[in-house]
């Protein structure tokens, strides 16, 4: 008996209607990327594990999908580690590749390997799949698309402002109301400076990044587990309630790194000059990835507008000054953001934000009532298709009811019925499936009708 078919957890099949909607999102995002002068690249599905490990923090490393070496992979396994059941040691000896976790680290590797083929500053976008061994849940999958846009080779804060414009334009085109949050890793370092725990900066940011999920008390407990005293944890959390940059300036008096972070955020706001009202400063924004060094960003659905709706971040990114350095190219700063396409899809689906025309299948379905009409229709839909009109023909001249049921199932807006009478007059009987209106038209009229659309 054959087993029931299945797919790995955290992955999905997509029906045609879903693929069409997803492509709509990708096309909107890509069109905005192009208007800002960004160029497309692609990188391999697999990267060397040496490229990926150590770039995403301890939690990110645990979520990497590893790929077993080719052939008899156990022949090269660490025998002592096998006997000790030391999975980490064994893994490093039997797996040298992994599925990419994001698009930013592969991009940094790409820049280093192709530095003689690109011009700096280099503006790129990339829309490809990534994989994370995360626990699947609403809005979180193990296989998903990222839509990244980055620029490397410039320290200019103009690019931070430009990326905020890209976020704003994309979500306005998608008709999704959002809040765009901005902070700076130097501001977070200022928190560590203020609490006297600069040696625990990474532990602090990893804990702060969980504030939305586990709350204030949970973050305090997390910091204690990471050897940050309760009093210092509370001091940090007390600073996290500060809402504006002016008040934070006073709190950061004498703190060099923290004050520099504030100035960088102010510079971004100065560039934008109030043009993006949905952009707000949020001192608690941490973003746990270790490669961020300057401004960091996150996009969330505006829950004030969509009352009661809750979804995690649908975009994020930041400035990374040192990422290419680990691959041997020093002094190349970069900044970029990512769109969480899967979550954006879920948001638009749940809130019914997809335009009606996006969900359309074909423009018109041809229905033939006899064999000669079927051949006649086949010739004419070929002409329509050459004009770029999306149309189809039911595969056989069966009963009218059966063909109309098929048209309804595909939610076709128009049906063109051809029988002996219509064929003799070189006409089709065109039915509007929404209004029920039906009239005889010429094929020329039909073609012009859809071309005008």
N, C-alpha and C positions, 0 to 999 in steps of 0.2 A: 504494500500500500504506500503510495507516494505521500510525502509529508506536505502539510499545508504551506503554501508559499508565504514568505514573510520578507521584511527588510530590516536592516539593523536599526536599533533604537536611535532616536534622535535624527533619523532621516525621513524623507517623505517622497511620495509620488505626487505629481502635479497634473491635474486634469487640464484639458485645453483652456477652459475659462480662466483657470488660475494662472496658467502660463501667459495668457494674453494680458491679464492685469499686471503681472510681474514685469513683463516687457514694457508696459506703459510706464511703470515707475522707473525702470532703468533708462528708458528713452528720455524722460523728463530730466533725470539727473545728468545724463550724458550731454544733453543739449545745453544745459547751464555750464557744465565744465568747459565745453567747447567755446562758449561765448567769452569766457575769461582767459582763453589762450592756452589751455592745458592739453597735452598730447597723450594718446593712449599707449600703454605698454602691457605686456603680459609676462608672467613668470611661471616656472614649473609648479605643478601640483605638489611635488616632493622637493624638499630641500635637505641638505645634509644636516643631521642633528647638531653638528658643531655650529652651524649657522643659527639654529633656532634656540638652543638651550642657553640659559643665563640672561635672556633678553626681556623676559616677561615677569620676572619675580618668581618667588618660590611656588605660588599657586599656579601661575601660568605654565611653569615647567611640568607640573603634575598633569596638566590637561593636554599635553602634546600627544598626538597619535604617533606611535612608532611603527616603522615598517621593518619586518624581518629581513635579514640579509638573504640574497638569492641562494638557491641550492641547499646543501646540507648545512643549515645555519648552526646546528648544534656542534658540528665538528670544530668550530672555532670558538665555542663557548668557554668561559672561564670555569674550569672544572672545580676549583676550590669554592668559588661562589655558588656553583650548583649544589655542592655537598652541604654548604651552609644555608642554602635556600635564600641567599642574598639576591633578591630580584633585581635591585638596582645595578649591582655589579654584573649580573648575568646579562641584563638588558644591554648594557654598553658594549658587551662583547658579541652580541648576536644581531644588533640593530644599529645601522649607521645613517639611516635616513628617517625622515618623518614628514607627515602631511603638514603643510603650512598652517600656522596658527592665526596669522593675520597677513596683511599685505605690506605692512610698513617695514618690518625687518627684511623680508625678501627684496623690497625696494632699495633699502640701504646697501644690500649685497649687490644688487643690480647696478647701482650707481658706481660702486667701486670697480666692478668688473668691466663696466662700459664707459669709464670716465673719459676715454679718448674719442668716444662716438657721440657724446652729448655736450651741449653748451650750457654753462652755468650763468645765471640761475636756470635750473631745469624744472619745468612745470609739467607734471604728469598726472594722469588719472588711470585708474585700474578698476575693472569690475570683474571679479572672479570669486570662486568659492574658497572658503577656508574651513578648517575642521578643528573642533575642540571637544575633548573627552569630558564634557560637562554633563551634569544631571539634567536630562531633558525636562522642560516645563513650559508653561505658556510664554511665548515670545523668546524662548531659548532652545536652540537646536544644536546637534553635534555637527551637522553639515549645513552651511549657509553661505549666502553671498555677502561680500562686502563691496562697497562702492567708495573707493578712496581717492582723494585728491591731495597732492603734496607739491611743495616746491622746495628744492634744495639749492644751496649755494648762495644764500643771502641771509643776513641777520635782520633785514628790514622788518619792522613791525607793521609795515604796510600790508604784508602778506597775511598776518593775523586778521587784520581788518577785512581784507579781500575774501578770506575764507568765511568770515561771518556774513558777508554779502551773499556768498554762494549758498550757505545754509538758508538764509532768509528767502532768497529767490526760489530755491527748489521747493521749500515747504509752502510757499505762497502759490506756486504753480500746481502743487498737489492738493491745495486747499486744506492743509492740515495746520491748525493753530498750535503754535509751539512756544516754549520758553527756552532761550539759549543762555546757558550759564557759562560764565568765564571766571577763572581763577588763575593762579600762577604758582608753580612749584616753589619759586623763591619765597612767595608769601607763606606757603606751608612750612618752608624751612625757617621762616621768621617765627612761626608758632613754636617750633622746636628750640629756636634761640631763646625765645621768651621764657620757655619752661626749663631751659638748661639741659636739654636732652638731644643735642645735635648728633650725638653718636647713635641715637635710636631713631633717626629721621625716617628710615624706610619702615621700621616697625610701626611708627606713629601713623604714617600715611596709609599703610595697609589697613590699619584699624579704623581710621577716619573714613576710608572709602566704603566701609560697611554701615555707616551711620543711618542711612535710609532703611537698611534691612533689619538692623538689630537694636537701634535706638541708643540713647545716651548711656543708659546703664550697661547695655551690652558692649559698647565701645570701651567704657572704663574697665570692664572685666577683661576684654581682649587685650588692652594695653598692659594690665597687670600681668597677664600671662606672658607678655612679651618683655617683662622686666622693666616696665615703666611704673613708677610709684603711683599710688592712687591720688595723692595730692597734686602731682604734676599732670596726671591725666585729667583731673578736674579743672586745673588751670587752663589746659588746652581747650577743653570743651566750653569753658566760660568765654574764651576768646572767639570761639566758633559762632557765638550768637551775634557778633558784630555784623551789621548789615551794609554799611557804607564805607567807602574808601577813606573819607575824611576822618571818621572815628578810628579807623584802623591805623592811620598815620600816627595818631597820638599814642596808641598802644605800642607801636613799633619804634618809638623814638630811641635812637641809638643802635637799632638793629640793622646792620648794613645790608644783608641779603634780603631780608623781608621788605625793607624800604625800596630796594631796587625793583622788587616784584610789583609793588604798588605803582611805581612810575611806569613800568611796562604796560600794565593794565590801563592806566590813564592815557597812555599814548594811543592805544587801540581805540578807546572811546573818542579821543580827539579826532582821529582819522574819520570815524563814522559820523561824528557831529550830530548824533541823535537820530540818524536815519533808520536805525533798527531798534525800535522800542522794545522788542521782545528779548533783547540782550541785557542781562543783568549780572552783576557781580555776586558770587556766592563763595564765601570763604571756606565753606565745608566741602567744596568740590575737590576731590583728591585724585581720582583716576589712578589706580594702583600700579600701572605699568611703570617699570623702573627707568625706561629710557627718556621720559619727559623731563625737561630741564627749565622750561619757561612757562608761557601762557598755556593753559589747558582749557578745554571746552567740553560741554555736554549739552545735548538737546533732549528735551522731554516734551511730551504732549502737555498742552496747557489744560490742566485739570480744573482751573477756574472756568474755562469756557465749556469744557466737556465734563460737566458735573458728575461725579461718581465714577468716572472712567480712570482706570489705573493701568499703566504700562511702564516698564523700565525705560532706560534711555534709548533713544532711537538714532543717536549719533554721538560722536565724540572724537577728540583728538588733542593735538597740542604741539608745542615746540620741542624739538630734540636736537641738542647741539653736538652730541658725542656719538651718535649711532654708527656713522660710517667709520669712526675711529677704530672700533673693534674689528673692522675688516681691513685695517691698514691705511685708511685715507683720513688724515687728521684735518681739522679746521673747516669742515663742510657742515654748516648748520642747515637744519630743515624744519619745516612745519607742515602739518597736514591734518585733515579731518576725514572721518569715515561716516558713511550713511548705513545704518542698520536696515538693509532692505527687507529682511524677513519681518522685523517688527513693524516697519512702516506699512508693509502689506497687511499685517494683522490689524493694525490700527485703522487703516482705510476700509478694510472689510467689515470690521465690527461697527464702525461709525458710518458705514454706507457712504463713503466719500468718493468712490470711483464714478466718473462720469458715465452716463448711460451709453454713450457711443463706444466707450472702451469695451463694453461687454457684448458688443455686437459680433455675431459670427460671420456671416456673409451678407452681401447686399441683397441678393435675390436668388431664390431656388427655382429652377425650371422644372416643370412637371409636364410630362408627355402622356397623351391619352391613347396613343397607338404606336406601332413600330415605326412607321414613316415619320411621324411627328417627333419621335425620339431621336432619329438620325438628323432630322432638320434642326432640332434644338441643340444637338451636340455641335454641329457646325457653327451655330450662332453664338454659343457661349464661348467658343474658342476665339471668336472675334472680340467679344466683350473683354475676355481675359487679357488679350493683347493691348487693350486700352487701359489696363490696370484696374478693371472692375472685378471685385471678388464675387464670384458666383459659382453655382454648382447645379448639377443635373441629377435627379433621382435615377438610380441605375437601370430601371426597367419601367415600361408603361403599365404599371399595375393599377388597381382600383384607386380612384380619386381620393377616397377617404383615407386609405393607407398612406398615400403620399402626403396628404395634408397633415396627418398626425405626425409624420416625420418632420415636416416643416415647423410645426408647433413645438416639437421637442427640441429643435435647434434654435428656437426663438428667432426665426428668420423674419425680417421686417416686410419683405415682399415676396410673392409667389407669382411666377410667369407661367400661365397654363397654355399649352398648345395642343390643339386637336385638329381634326381634319378641316374644320371650318376656318380656324385661325391660320393654319398653314396655307390654305388656298388663297386667303386674303393677304398673306405676308404680314400677319399681325400676331401679337400675343395678348392674352387676357391677363392684365396685371391686377393683382389683388393686394391691397394694403392690409396686412394681417392685424394691424392695431385697430383701424377704423372699420374694416370690413368692406370698404369701398372697392369696387371692381370696374375696370374699364379697358377697352381695346386700344392698344397703342402699337406704333411701329417699333421695330427693333432699333431704328435710328433714334427715335424719341427716348427709348429706354436707355440707350447708351449715353445720350446727352444728359439725361436726368441724373445719372449717377456720377458722371464726370464733373458736373456742376457742384455736386456735394463735396 
